[in-house]
Amino acid sequence: MSISKVYRSASNAEQAEQSTLLLPAREIPGSYGIPFISPIKDRLDYFYFKGQDEFFRSKIKLYSSTVFRTNMPPGPFMARDPRVIAVLDAKNFPILFDTSKVEKKNVFTGTYMPTTRLTGGYRVCSYLDPSEPTHTKVKQFLFNLLASRKDVFLPAFHTTYAATPFSSLESQIASNGHADFNSLNNELSFDFLGEAYFGARPSKVGSSGLPTKAAIWLVLQLAPIAGNVLTKYLPWFLEDLLLHTFALPSIIAKPGYRKLYDYFKSAGAPALDMAEKLGLSREEACHNLLFATCFNTYGGLRVLFPGVVKRLAQAEGDLHARLAAEVREAVAQLGENGRLTLAALEKMELTNSVVYEVLRIDPPVQFQYAHAKKDFVLESHDAAFQVHKGEMLFGYQPTATRDPRIFGATAEKFVPDRFVGSEGAKLLKYVWWSNGPETENPTVNDKQCAGKNFVILVARLFVAELFLSYDSFTADVSQSLIGSQITFTSLTKARA
């Protein structure tokens, strides 16, 4: 395929639609190096010697390109083939969502796939390509569940997140001078999902301890692509040996997974009835339901809510006052007895923008992978590259969603009102946290998150409930095993 006459996009979001200049054809730079040795070196650079952001920045600088060849962790012995083509700008990143050109089979966690013994022997929806018939059935099942419960989401969130966590945080601050948000959020978010999806909070139906069991199960799947997890206690080379060389035994999670499965089989019985009507067995549907709830949603909320608090805590200026004013004005106009409604939430333009900006700058899922279905030309801002059938593409989302060609000089900065107004709305197509553009809705024919709109809703509700109750807050922020660790140090109650 000739790539001598393809087009280059211009240097900002609006001009990106007007391809007017010819792109030079270029060979994809970079090398996979020496088999076995180079993948391990890249892994050590990625986790320990450089860190993931510098790993990509240094290669972009070295090759003068946002497209290059490299190895991605975990590598030997866990991944059969660590070789990828990295795509790291806002022009080339969307190729990862184009299912006419790429296949998404077994690439959810990257160059390796956890054993199906962790998912009841089934390849669950996240590992299926849209071309596989089961993908259509499972994703439609998840759509049907979300649609059947949509009227429950707001009241379930209010009863879970409005009173209980705030009173608990206040008590901890009064007693200790600080309060751990993450541990509280981990418990509450699991209860909220049980209430929202099934009307059955685990803590109230005799299923206590499920958040911890889900966390252990998550760790077994994510350990190969997590670094600096144990380095507080062990030298880095021992952590690398334990986490990135051989898979942790799935039997560790087996007793907990059985308890999780029993809860979903019982609490989710009406949902499983819907699945059977679509041609899924109850067993396969239950394993998919467990995965979608515990991995995709619960795992996401464990990262997202602390991430929101982190950015709000670090925000400059009068952002807290502006959010409090917006939330309370909207509730006064369109709320019910001082409580949030969907109509009031839609009125909160700054609140919505804050959520989108958090998802842009700190996407909960940072990596996307795909295999080329056929030969095609890949375009970056500055060049065009030939990709061959079977090659693996990899995207590190934070580099693409912080592309200065799109987001300008503030691309690396948290800008709360970035998405306010008609001009701000134009930038939403470059927000890809859901494995697709924010301007599109998921379908059974793509890999965009089935719960995309649900996640946006609960993130907006979280910000709104917080500033409905408080004028401001302070918090210390550090790094946790997954996302940010938040310790509240003060909460200033809303003035009457």
N, C-alpha and C positions, 0 to 999 in steps of 0.2 A: 504494500500500500504506500503510495507516495505521500510524503508529508511536507513537500516543498512549498505548498501554497495553502496554509491554514492561517487562521486569524488570531491576533493578539487582542485581549481585552485591555481597555484603558485603565487608568490608575485610581478610580474611585467607583463607588457602588452604582451611581447612575450611568456613568460612561461604560461600565462593564457590559451593559446591554448592547453597546454599539461597537462591534468588532470591525475596525477599519484599517488596522495595520497588519501587514503580513508577519507571521511568526517564523523565526528561523527554525529549521529542523535541527535536532540535536540528539546525539546518542545519550541514553540514560547514564549519568556519571555514577561512580562508585564501584565497589567490588565486594564480593562475598568472601574474599580472602582464602586462607588455607582451611580446607574442611576440618571440622571438629575444633581446631585451635582458634580460628577467628570468631566463630559464633560464641565461644566461651569468653574471649576477650571483649567482644561487644556486650555481652551480658554483664560482665564485671564493670565495664565503663558505665553502662546504663543504670545499674543499681547502686554502685559504690564509689567509683572513681570520678564520675562526672555528674551523675544524677540525670533523670530523664529529660528535663528541659534543656540542660546544657548538652546532652548527648545529641539532640536534634539540632540545636542552634549551631554547634560546632561543625556538624556535617553540612548544614546549609551554607555556612561560611566557607568551608573547605571546597565545596563543589560549585559554589555560586549558583545554587539551584535548589528549589523546593521540591524537586523530584530527584531521587537517587536510590541506588541499591544499597541495602544493608542487611544485617541479620537482626532478628528480634528475639527476645527471651521467650521461653526458657532455654531453647537450644538443647544440646546433648545432655542427658540421654532422653529427655522427656519429649522433645518435639522431633519428628522425623526430618522435617525440612524447615529451617529457620529463615530461609531467604525470602526477602520481600522487596517490593518497590515502594518506597515511601512517597506519599503525596501529601504535601504540607502547606498548601495555600488555599485561599477561598475559591480560586478558579478551578483547581483540579480535584478538590476534595469531594464534590458531589458525584464523581464517577463511582464512588463506593455505594451509592444508592441506586444506580442505574442498572436494574435487573435485566435489561436487554443486552448489556455488555458484560455483566459480572454475575458470578454465582456465589451464593451465600451459604453453601452447604458446609456444616461442621466448622465454621470459622468464628463462632460467637466469642470465644475466649482467645482467639488468635491462632498461632502456629501449632498449638496443641489442643486436644479436646479431652476433658475429664472423662473418666470411665462412666459408662451408662449404669454401672452398679449404684451410682449416686442418684439416679433418677428412675429407679425401678426397672432398669433394663431397657428403657425407651429413649430414643432420641427425641427430646422435647422440642417444642416449637422454635425456640431460639436457635437451634442447630439445623433446622430444616430450611431448604431453599423454597421460595414461593412456587417453584414448578412442581414440587412434590404434593400430591393430593392431600396428605394428612395436614400439611401446613394450612391449607384453605379451611379445613374443618376445625382445626384447633383455634385458629385466629378468629374465625366467625363465632365460635363458642365463647371466646373471651369478649368479643364485641357484644354478644347477646347478654352475657352476664352484666357487663357494665351498663348497658341500656336498661336492663330490668331493675337495677339498683340505683339509678341516677338520682332519684328523689330522696334517697337516704343519705347521700354523701354529706350534704351540708349539716343536717342535724347531728349525724354521727360525729362529724369533726368537732362541732361545737361542744357536745357533751364530753368528748375525750380531751380536747386541747384547750378549751376556754377557761375552765375553773381549776381542775385538778392540778395541772402542771404548774400554773402560776402560784397557787397557794403553797405547793410543795417547794418551789424555788424560793419564795419569800421566807418560808420557815427555815430553810437551810441557810439563807443569807443572814437571817436574824440570829441563828445559833452559831454559825461557823464563819460568817463574813464572806462566804462564797457558796456557790451551788453548782453541782455537776449536771449540766444539761443533757449530755449524751446518754448517760445511763437511764435517765428518766425518759428521754425520747425513744430509746430502743424498746422500752416496755410499752409505752403509750402507742407508738406507731403500729405495733403488732396487734394490740387490742383494737385500735381504730380500724384496721383493715378487716379484722374478723367481723366487726359490727357493720362496716360499710358493705362488704361483699355478701355476708351470710346472716347478719343479724345475730351473731353469736360470738361475743367477746371470749377469747380463750380463758382469760382470768376468771370469768364468771360461769364457765361450763365445765369446770374441773380439769382444765388443760393448762395448768400452770407450768412455767419453765420453758414454754415453746420458743420464746425469743432467743434464749441461750442455745437451745438445740439447733435452731435455724442458723445462728451465728457460727457454730462449729461446722455445720454442713457447708456454709458459704466459704469458710476459711479453706477447707479441703479443695475447693474448686479454684479459689483465687490465689492460693499460696504461690504457685509457680510464676505468677506475674506480679507478685508483691515483693518489695525490697525493704530493708531496714526495719523489719518486723521484730526481729529478735536481737538486733545488734546492741541493745541496751544491756543484754545479759550475756551474749556470746560474741566472739570475734566474727567479723564479716564472712570469713572463708568457711566457718562452720555453718552459718546461716545459709550460705549459698549451697553448701553440700546438702543440707537438710531440706531446703525448700525448692531448689531449682534443678536438682540432678535426677531425683526419682520421685514419683508421685507418692504423696502420703497415703497410707492404706485406707481404703474406703470403709473398712469395718469400724473405724473410729466413730463414724457418723451413723452407723446402721441402727443402733437402739433409738437414738433421737429421731432419725428419719421415720422410723416406724410409728413413733408417737405423733409426729407431724402428719403423716399419712392418715392415721386414724382420725385425727381432728378434721382434716379436710374431707374425708369420706363421710363423716357424720354431719358436720356443720354445713358442708357444701352439697348435701344430697339433692336439694332442688336444682342447683346448678348442674349437677351431673345428669339429672333428668333431661335438661336441655341438650347436653352433649350427646346423649344417646339418640335424640331425634335427628342429630346431624350425622349419625353413622359412626360415632366414636364409642369405643367400649368404655364402661365406667372406670375401669382400672387405668387405661391410658389417659383418659380425661382427668382423673384425679391427680396423677403424677404431673400433668401439664399445669393443672390449677395450682398445685403446691409450688411448682417452679415459678410460675408467673407471679404468685403472691409473695413468696419468700425471697426469691432471687431478684426478679425484676423490680418489684414494687417495694417490699420491705427493705431490701438491700439499698435501693435508691433513696428511700426516705432517711435511712441512717446517715447518708452522705448529704442529701439536699438540705434538710432543715438546719443542721449545724453550719452548712455552707452559707445559708441565708443569714444566719445570726452573725457569722464571721464578718461578712461584708457590711452588714448594718453596724456592727460594733466598731469597725474600722473607718466608717464613712466620715467624711469631713463636712464641716458646715452645719447647717440646720436641717439635715435630712430627716431626723427623727420628728422634729416639730412639723415639718411639711407633711410627712406621712400621717401623723396623728390628726392633723387638721383635715386632710383629705378623707381619711377613713371615717371620722366622726361626722363630717358634713354629709357624706354619702349615706351613712346609716340614719342620720336625722331625717333625710329627705325620703329615702327609699327602704329603710329597714323596718322591722316589725318589733315594736316594744324594745327598741334599743339594741336589737340583735341583727346580725348580718343576714342579708338576702342576696340572691344571685343578681337581682337588679341593682342593688347597692354596690356589689362587687364590680359590676361592669362599668360603674361610674368612676372607679378609682384608677385613673390613667397612670399616675406616678407609681402606685403600688404594683400595677401590672408590669410597668417598665422595669422596676427593681427586680422582679422575678425573672424576666427575660434576660436582664443583664447578668444576674448571678449564673443563670444557665449558659450564657455565652462565655463568660470569663472562667467559670469553674464547672464545666459539664460533668455530671455525675459519672457518665461513661466516657472515658477519654479516648478509647481505641475503636477503630472499625477495620474490618478485614474483608477481603473478597478475592475470588479467583477470576481471572479473565476468561470469559466464555469463548472469545474469538480474538483475532488480531484487531487492534484498533489504535487510533492516534489519541494520545493523552495531551491535553493542553494545560500549561501553567500560564502565569501572567506573561512570561518572557520567552517561552520556547514550546516546541511541540516534540513529542517523544513517541516512538513506536513501542507498543506493548504487545506481547505475543500470547496466544492462547495458553492457558494453564498457569501463567505467572501469577504470583500472589501480590495483591495490592494492600498497602497498609496506610491508615491515616491516624495521625496523632491530633485529635480534635483541638486542643488548646492553641496550637500554632495556627490552624486554619481560622478559628473563630477570633483570633487576635491579629488577623492580617491587617497591617497598616495600609495596604492598598484599598481596603474597604472601610476600615474604622478609623483611619487617620492617625494623627499624632497621639491620640488617647487610647489607642487599641489595647495597650497593656494595663490601662487604668479602669477602675470601676466607676462608671458614669451612670448614676441612678436614673436620669431622665433621657438616656440615649434613645429609647424607643417611643418617646412621647411625640404625638403629632403625626401628620401625614408623612413627613420626611423620615421620622423615626420608624414608622411602620414599614417603609421600604427596605429597612435593614433586617427585618425579621427573617427573610429568606436565607440569611447567612447564619442563622442560629439552628444548629443541627443536633442538639443534645439527644433528641429522640430517634436518631438514626434516620433522619430525614429533615427537610426544611420545616421551620415553624409555620410557614404559610400554607402547608398542605396537611391533610388529614390522612391517617393510616388507612390502608385497605388490605384485603386478603392477598393482594398481588404484590405487596412490597414487604420490607422488613422494618418499617417504621413501627415504633412502640405502640401496641394496641391501646395502652393506657395513657397515651400522650396527653389528651385533654384532661384526664383525671389528675395527673401529676401537676399540670399547670393550675388547675382549680385548687388543689389542696395547698400548694405553695402560696397562692394568693390569699387563701383563707388564713394561713399561718401568719403572714405579715399583718393582715387586717385584724385578726384577733389580738395579736400582740399590741398593736397601737390603739386598739379600742380600750385596752386595759391600762396601758402605761404611756406616759409622756416620753420617757426615755429609759435607757439602761446602759450599763457598762459591762464588759465581759473581757476576760483574758482568752486569748486564742493560741492554741498550739497544735501540733500535728498528732493525729491519732493513727491507729493501724489502718483505718479506712476514713479518709477525709479529715475534717478539723475537729479538734477537741475544744469544747466550749465550757468555760467556767464563768457563770454570771457572778459579778461582784456587787451590783446594785440594780434595783428596779424602782423607778420613780412612778408612783401611781398616777393615773389620770386625774387631773383636777376636775372638780364638779363643774 
